[in-house]
Amino acid sequence: MQFKLGLIINPVAGLGGSVALKGSDGADTAQQAMILGATPKSNARTQLALEQLLPYQHQIEVFTVNGEMGENTALKLGFKTEVVYQSAIPTVPEDTENAAKALLEHGVDMILFAGGDGTARNICSAVDDSIPVLGVPAGCKIHSGVYAITPKAAGRVVEMLVTGELVTVSDADVMDIDEEAFRQGTVRARRYGEMQVPSELRYVQSVKNGGKESDELVLADIAAYVISEMDADTQYIMGSGSTVAAIMEELGLDNTLLGVDLIQDHELLSQDMTAAQLLQRVDDAPTKLVITLIGGQGHIFGRGNQQLSPELIKKIGKENIIVVATKTKLQALNGRPLIADTGDEQLDQALSGYINVVTGYNDHVMYAVGHADLN
């Protein structure tokens, strides 16, 4: 029996991340991102997912969209492929919705799609909860619970379905935020519906936890300790998130809550930097990186901080990465590992293992990075 896999790729998903635009929504944002030097990555991330299915090609038929919305990647890997919808060039959000409707008409068994929360919204408006779907994470904003934790994890879930393993299907929320407010440092999340998702919990992420840490004393302790350990001759890249923001607040420095800043000797050098700008500055002085994890999901790279490119992380080195988090935030993961989803598989493997997490003043825990089932 052939498994009929629907495939939709948003070719501009995530373009705005590396150039600090914090998204790709809007008619002009993708074009602006390209002008600033961003490169499309959603097809490459989808390829990582589909490569997990190469041993089962004879069992799978891919129904998809022309060109960069699916056809090119499916054919490149040798899958039996049928184009059921012709998109505009350049593509628009309506193409995603219309493609999803076309896939429904062709009776696919599930839809695999690549993008971010905007793409998930488009899919949801077309299919609602009528068919199982699964997202390959490729966007800047991924608050929804319909995405796998990594591209390879998405492929693994589809593999389980193709090979007949028992996989529970359950409803998951589709969330999105206001990008314009997001660019101003405000998160306004809204639920847009729910879709059926294969709920293999090792591979499918949780809905992102919203809100700031309530334990201000713990955050103050973390901030005080990190600051006490700072070297005046070293520059520090300060990642996004409320835990890192607490350190910046303790320093009395302006902070880009949803961006990346650069400081040295307790002074702000640059704010809301792009991937290219960070690479230019990393050789100016010894450099360390301060990051936290996304609450409820555990990602330390690949979610909302695409400015931290694989090239930058390699230059900085794992030994110069400072992870900060409260124990409450770590406990909420229920033993799941932290996730490094940089887009560079070899780097993700190099980052795997146990890492020291600052959880208070001179208080640390060892916590796992990576996913054993994906190595």
C-alpha positions as CSV (number, residue, x, y, z in Angstrom):
1,M,0.0,0.0,0.0
2,Q,1.3,3.5,-1.0
3,F,1.6,6.1,1.7
4,K,0.3,9.4,0.2
5,L,2.4,12.2,1.6
6,G,1.3,15.8,1.1
7,L,4.2,18.2,1.0
8,I,4.1,22.0,1.2
9,I,7.2,24.2,1.6
10,N,7.1,27.9,2.3
11,P,10.2,28.9,0.4
12,V,10.6,32.3,2.2
13,A,10.1,30.9,5.8
14,G,12.7,32.1,8.2
15,L,14.3,34.6,5.9
16,G,14.0,37.5,8.3
17,G,15.7,35.7,11.2
18,S,19.4,35.9,10.3
19,V,19.0,39.6,9.4
20,A,17.2,40.6,12.6
21,L,13.8,41.2,11.0
22,K,12.2,38.7,13.4
23,G,9.9,37.2,10.8
24,S,9.0,37.0,7.1
25,D,5.4,38.0,7.3
26,G,4.3,40.9,5.0
27,A,4.7,41.4,1.3
28,D,8.0,43.3,1.5
29,T,9.7,41.6,4.4
30,A,11.1,38.6,2.4
31,Q,12.4,40.9,-0.3
32,Q,14.0,43.1,2.3
33,A,15.6,40.1,3.9
34,M,17.1,39.0,0.6
35,I,18.5,42.5,0.0
36,L,20.1,42.3,3.5
37,G,21.8,39.0,2.5
38,A,19.5,36.4,3.9
39,T,19.4,33.0,2.1
40,P,16.4,30.6,1.9
41,K,16.8,27.5,4.1
42,S,13.3,25.9,4.2
43,N,14.0,23.6,1.3
44,A,17.3,22.4,2.8
45,R,15.5,21.8,6.2
46,T,12.8,19.8,4.4
47,Q,15.4,17.8,2.7
48,L,16.8,16.7,6.1
49,A,13.3,15.5,7.0
50,L,12.7,13.6,3.7
51,E,16.1,12.0,3.8
52,Q,14.8,9.9,6.8
53,L,12.3,8.4,4.4
54,L,14.7,7.4,1.6
55,P,14.7,3.7,2.6
56,Y,10.9,3.7,2.1
57,Q,10.7,5.5,-1.2
58,H,8.9,2.5,-2.8
59,Q,6.1,2.9,-0.2
60,I,5.6,6.7,-0.6
61,E,4.1,8.9,-3.2
62,V,4.6,12.6,-2.7
63,F,1.8,15.0,-3.7
64,T,3.1,18.6,-3.7
65,V,3.3,22.1,-5.3
66,N,5.4,23.2,-8.2
67,G,9.0,24.4,-7.9
68,E,10.4,25.6,-4.6
69,M,7.1,24.8,-2.8
70,G,7.9,21.1,-2.8
71,E,8.4,19.6,-6.3
72,N,12.1,20.4,-6.6
73,T,13.2,18.9,-3.3
74,A,11.0,15.8,-3.7
75,L,12.4,15.1,-7.2
76,K,15.9,15.8,-6.1
77,L,15.7,13.0,-3.6
78,G,14.1,10.6,-6.1
79,F,10.6,10.4,-4.7
80,K,7.6,9.5,-6.9
81,T,6.1,13.0,-7.2
82,E,2.8,14.5,-8.5
83,V,2.2,18.2,-8.6
84,V,-1.4,19.0,-7.6
85,Y,-1.1,22.8,-7.4
86,Q,0.7,25.5,-9.3
87,S,1.8,28.4,-7.2
88,A,2.5,32.0,-8.1
89,I,6.0,33.3,-8.5
90,P,6.9,34.7,-6.0
91,T,4.7,32.7,-3.8
92,V,2.1,34.3,-1.5
93,P,0.3,33.0,1.6
94,E,-2.8,32.1,-0.4
95,D,-0.7,29.6,-2.3
96,T,-0.2,27.6,0.9
97,E,-3.9,27.6,1.7
98,N,-4.9,26.6,-1.8
99,A,-2.2,23.9,-2.0
100,A,-3.5,22.4,1.3
101,K,-7.0,22.3,-0.1
102,A,-5.7,20.6,-3.3
103,L,-4.0,18.0,-1.2
104,L,-7.2,17.3,0.7
105,E,-9.0,16.8,-2.6
106,H,-6.3,14.2,-3.6
107,G,-6.9,12.2,-0.4
108,V,-3.4,12.4,1.1
109,D,-2.8,10.5,4.3
110,M,-1.0,13.4,6.0
111,I,0.5,16.8,5.2
112,L,4.1,17.6,5.9
113,F,4.8,21.3,5.7
114,A,7.8,23.5,6.3
115,G,7.6,27.0,7.7
116,G,6.8,29.0,10.8
117,D,3.7,30.0,12.7
118,G,2.3,32.0,9.7
119,T,2.5,28.9,7.5
120,A,0.8,26.8,10.2
121,R,-2.0,29.4,10.3
122,N,-2.4,29.1,6.5
123,I,-2.5,25.3,6.7
124,C,-5.0,25.4,9.6
125,S,-7.4,27.8,7.8
126,A,-7.5,25.3,4.9
127,V,-7.6,21.9,6.6
128,D,-8.6,22.6,10.3
129,D,-8.5,19.2,12.1
130,S,-9.6,17.1,9.1
131,I,-6.3,15.4,8.4
132,P,-3.0,14.8,10.3
133,V,-0.3,17.4,9.7
134,L,3.2,17.9,10.9
135,G,5.5,20.9,10.6
136,V,9.2,21.0,9.7
137,P,10.6,23.9,11.7
138,A,11.9,26.5,9.3
139,G,10.4,29.9,10.4
140,C,11.5,32.6,12.9
141,K,8.4,32.3,15.1
142,I,7.5,28.8,16.2
143,H,5.1,29.0,19.1
144,S,2.6,26.4,17.7
145,G,2.5,22.8,18.9
146,V,2.2,21.4,15.4
147,Y,6.0,21.3,14.7
148,A,8.6,18.6,15.2
149,I,11.5,19.5,17.4
150,T,13.9,19.3,14.4
151,P,13.7,18.5,10.7
152,K,15.1,15.1,11.2
153,A,12.5,14.5,14.0
154,A,9.7,15.3,11.5
155,G,11.1,12.7,9.1
156,R,11.3,10.2,11.9
157,V,7.6,10.7,12.8
158,V,6.5,10.1,9.1
159,E,8.8,7.0,9.1
160,M,6.9,5.6,12.0
161,L,3.6,6.2,10.2
162,V,4.9,4.6,6.9
163,T,6.2,1.6,8.7
164,G,3.0,1.0,10.6
165,E,4.1,1.9,14.1
166,L,1.4,2.8,16.5
167,V,1.4,6.6,16.7
168,T,-1.3,8.5,18.6
169,V,-2.9,11.5,16.8
170,S,-4.1,14.3,19.0
171,D,-5.1,18.0,18.6
172,A,-2.4,20.7,19.0
173,D,-2.8,24.4,19.1
174,V,-1.9,26.7,16.2
175,M,-0.4,29.9,17.7
176,D,1.0,33.1,16.1
177,I,2.1,36.5,17.2
178,D,1.9,40.0,15.8
179,E,5.2,40.5,14.0
180,E,5.0,44.3,14.0
181,A,4.6,44.2,17.8
182,F,7.3,41.5,17.9
183,R,9.8,43.8,16.2
184,Q,9.1,46.4,18.9
185,G,9.9,43.8,21.6
186,T,6.3,42.9,22.5
187,V,4.9,39.3,22.3
188,R,1.2,39.2,21.6
189,A,0.4,35.5,21.0
190,R,-3.0,34.4,19.9
191,R,-4.6,31.0,19.3
192,Y,-5.9,30.5,15.8
193,G,-7.2,27.0,16.0
194,E,-6.0,23.4,16.3
195,M,-4.9,20.7,14.0
196,Q,-4.4,16.9,14.3
197,V,-0.7,16.0,14.9
198,P,1.0,12.7,15.4
199,S,1.8,13.2,19.1
200,E,5.0,11.2,19.4
201,L,6.3,13.3,22.3
202,R,10.0,12.5,21.8
203,Y,9.8,14.3,18.4
204,V,7.0,16.9,18.5
205,Q,7.5,20.1,20.4
206,S,5.2,21.6,23.0
207,V,3.4,24.9,22.6
208,K,5.8,27.6,23.7
209,N,5.4,28.8,27.2
210,G,4.6,32.5,27.3
211,G,5.2,35.1,29.9
212,K,8.2,36.2,32.0
213,E,9.8,34.3,34.9
214,S,7.9,35.1,38.1
215,D,10.8,34.2,40.4
216,E,12.6,37.5,40.3
217,L,15.0,36.6,43.1
218,V,16.4,33.6,41.2
219,L,16.8,35.7,38.1
220,A,18.6,38.4,40.1
221,D,21.0,35.7,41.5
222,I,21.7,34.3,38.0
223,A,22.4,37.9,36.7
224,A,24.7,38.8,39.6
225,Y,26.7,35.6,39.2
226,V,27.1,36.0,35.4
227,I,28.2,39.6,35.8
228,S,30.7,38.7,38.5
229,E,32.3,36.2,36.2
230,M,32.6,38.7,33.2
231,D,36.1,39.6,32.0
232,A,36.7,43.2,30.9
233,D,38.8,42.0,28.0
234,T,36.0,39.7,26.6
235,Q,33.0,40.7,24.6
236,Y,29.7,39.0,25.3
237,I,27.0,38.3,22.8
238,M,23.7,38.5,24.8
239,G,21.0,36.3,23.3
240,S,17.2,36.8,23.4
241,G,14.8,35.9,26.2
242,S,13.8,37.1,29.6
243,T,16.5,35.3,31.6
244,V,19.2,37.1,29.6
245,A,17.2,40.3,29.8
246,A,17.6,40.1,33.6
247,I,21.3,40.2,33.2
248,M,21.1,43.3,31.0
249,E,18.8,44.9,33.5
250,E,21.2,44.3,36.3
251,L,23.9,45.9,34.2
252,G,21.6,48.9,33.6
253,L,21.9,48.4,29.8
254,D,19.2,48.7,27.2
255,N,18.2,45.3,26.0
256,T,16.7,43.9,22.8
257,L,14.4,41.3,24.4
258,L,13.8,39.5,21.1
259,G,17.1,40.2,19.5
260,V,20.9,39.9,20.1
261,D,23.1,42.5,21.6
262,L,26.9,42.9,22.1
263,I,28.5,44.2,25.3
264,Q,32.0,44.5,26.8
265,D,33.3,45.8,30.2
266,H,29.7,46.4,31.2
267,E,29.1,48.7,28.2
268,L,26.7,48.3,25.3
269,L,28.6,48.0,22.0
270,S,25.8,47.3,19.6
271,Q,22.1,46.4,19.7
272,D,19.7,44.1,17.7
273,M,22.6,42.7,15.5
274,T,22.3,40.6,12.4
275,A,24.1,37.3,11.7
276,A,26.5,39.1,9.4
277,Q,27.2,41.9,11.9
278,L,28.0,39.4,14.6
279,L,30.4,37.5,12.4
280,Q,32.2,40.8,11.6
281,R,32.6,41.6,15.3
282,V,33.5,38.1,16.7
283,D,37.2,38.5,15.8
284,D,37.5,41.9,17.5
285,A,38.1,40.4,21.0
286,P,37.7,37.1,22.9
287,T,34.0,36.3,22.7
288,K,31.5,34.5,24.8
289,L,27.8,33.8,24.2
290,V,25.1,34.1,26.9
291,I,21.9,32.3,26.0
292,T,18.8,30.7,27.6
293,L,16.3,28.1,26.5
294,I,12.8,28.5,25.2
295,G,10.4,27.7,28.0
296,G,8.4,24.5,27.4
297,Q,10.4,23.5,24.3
298,G,14.0,23.5,25.4
299,H,15.6,24.9,22.2
300,I,18.8,26.8,22.8
301,F,19.5,27.4,19.1
302,G,17.2,27.5,16.1
303,R,14.2,29.2,17.7
304,G,14.0,33.0,17.6
305,N,17.8,33.4,17.5
306,Q,18.8,32.7,14.0
307,Q,21.2,35.6,14.2
308,L,23.4,33.1,16.0
309,S,24.6,31.3,12.8
310,P,26.5,28.0,12.7
311,E,29.5,29.9,11.5
312,L,29.4,32.2,14.6
313,I,28.8,29.4,17.0
314,K,31.8,27.5,15.6
315,K,34.0,30.5,16.0
316,I,32.9,31.1,19.6
317,G,33.3,27.4,20.6
318,K,31.1,25.3,22.9
319,E,33.4,26.0,25.8
320,N,32.5,29.8,25.5
321,I,28.7,29.3,25.5
322,I,27.1,30.3,28.8
323,V,23.6,28.8,29.3
324,V,21.4,30.4,31.9
325,A,18.0,29.2,33.2
326,T,16.1,28.8,36.4
327,K,15.6,25.3,37.7
328,T,11.9,25.8,37.4
329,K,12.3,26.3,33.6
330,L,14.5,23.1,33.4
331,Q,12.1,21.1,35.5
332,A,9.2,22.1,33.1
333,L,11.0,20.1,30.4
334,N,10.2,16.9,32.3
335,G,13.6,15.4,31.6
336,R,13.6,16.2,27.8
337,P,17.0,17.4,26.6
338,L,17.9,20.9,25.5
339,I,17.8,21.1,21.7
340,A,20.4,22.5,19.3
341,D,18.8,23.0,15.9
342,T,21.3,25.2,14.2
343,G,20.8,24.0,10.7
344,D,24.2,22.4,10.6
345,E,23.9,18.7,11.5
346,Q,27.6,18.3,12.4
347,L,27.5,21.3,14.7
348,D,24.4,20.0,16.4
349,Q,26.2,16.7,17.1
350,A,29.2,18.6,18.4
351,L,27.0,20.6,20.7
352,S,25.3,17.4,22.1
353,G,26.2,15.9,25.4
354,Y,26.0,17.6,28.8
355,I,26.4,21.3,29.3
356,N,26.8,23.4,32.4
357,V,23.7,25.6,33.1
358,V,23.9,28.5,35.4
359,T,20.8,28.3,37.7
360,G,21.7,30.7,40.5
361,Y,24.6,32.4,42.2
362,N,27.5,30.0,41.9
363,D,24.8,27.3,41.4
364,H,25.0,25.1,38.3
365,V,23.4,21.9,37.0
366,M,24.6,19.6,34.3
367,Y,21.9,19.1,31.6
368,A,21.8,17.1,28.4
369,V,21.8,18.7,25.0
370,G,20.6,16.8,21.9
371,H,18.3,13.9,21.3
372,A,19.7,10.4,21.6
373,D,17.1,9.0,19.2
374,L,18.2,11.4,16.5
375,N,22.0,10.8,16.8
